């Protein structure tokens, strides 16, 4: 298991983007979290296999139906203790 962190910018707040990320992550069996940032970005963190994290990254680049993703910055992360995928 590995961990990744993403910062997603664009029109990603107030458009159901976090719920979209939760659904995608749960469908992939990932654990982690997603949250809004004060500057209008969304940050996501997930733990799983490299293949499943790559799949989630693809969903993040595409975005939810009403979002407009401009950039997705991906970084490797330290594995945290999380038990589900949640909105923070």
Secondary structure by P-SEA (a helix, b strand, c coil): cbbbbbbbbccccccaaaaaaaaaaaaaccccccccccccbbbbbbbccaaaaaaaaaaaaaccccccccbbbbbbbccccccccccc
